[in-house]
């Protein structure tokens, strides 16, 4: 409210704020293109691979795989993402393991996505009727073949909506990478705000950019789901 009042009552301040907003827009977009978006994409792809392996481990009849998968999911889901990032970036150097900030962020986010997405994929696999497995076995397929050709394609259609939500959430979560020195979009906003002290303006501008990206992705998600619905209904 104070910011709005000062804009309407002080033309010089309004002009200054507009100038700051304009000059900061490019660096923040640059941070999004260079770090936020690549960090999101790489972490999500790696996390998805890890999630599939973890889900299969949870469903495996081999006990050691099940135990490892359960412990991994429990550890990641039971601890804050920020703590995980701090352990990887600030904690491991005490063991003489130093990791680049961007790589540390990828590791942290991938592990996080893997744990949460594994539960989505596991539930999707379990939602497929057992008759689908039996149909595969009846035509001579092995477990791996039935899984690859019959079960996973059907599970993918079920899991796409919640996985899309996870992807959108990951974009917002990447702002935590600023705390381990990754110069992504929010880190750029922090650096600019530290020079002119217009924290409210710049953090609001960053929030709007996140909102725009998430809105675009939500629209894309809606269209993908609509296409899947039409495909399934055929």
Beta strands, then each sheet from edge to edge (+ up, - down):
end
